[in-house]
Amino acid sequence: MSRRSIRLPGHDYRSCGAYFVTICSYGRQCDFGEGENAILERIWKHIGKYSRGARGDTFVAMPNHVHGIVWLTRDPVGAQHVGNRGAIPRPGHVPDDHYQSGIARAAPLRSNPRDRLVVPPGSLGAIVRAYKSATAKRINELRGTQRVPVWQRGYHERVIRNERELDRVRQYIIDNPAKWDEDRNNPANF
């Protein structure tokens, strides 16, 4: 089955910068309690351990999803960039000129022999995959289960283009728990 891509056309998701990520629990079940939340937050804070060149920023675990900002802090080998090559953003800073159109040139995804897309190492997709895998393993250990799905397929992401947008996204994440009653991920609102 073919899925419509919601990715930003022409953007290289291996590029340095900040990305706003939302990952939903399997079936959007409200399965995350205190123990799961501790695991989710701890692994987000140390996401660089699971994916070199990544750093976690503002994060919140909700009953059935997580929101977080992830920074890619290193350009991948072979990335095609104009300006700011190899720039490592300081914590809390998004250089405005890095996000202007034309900075990053998308590199095509490689195909494997079965013609399935391969997630490039160091890309946002690879980082989210590593996070989902590490957290699912720890959550299943906590629950005493084996290979029970924790996450739904895919994730939502937004490229953060400047400091003003970064501030808005951080505030959205911080305010999210207080707005749970209105949240579209709240089963009461489905």
Disulfide bonds with the S-S distance in Angstrom:
none
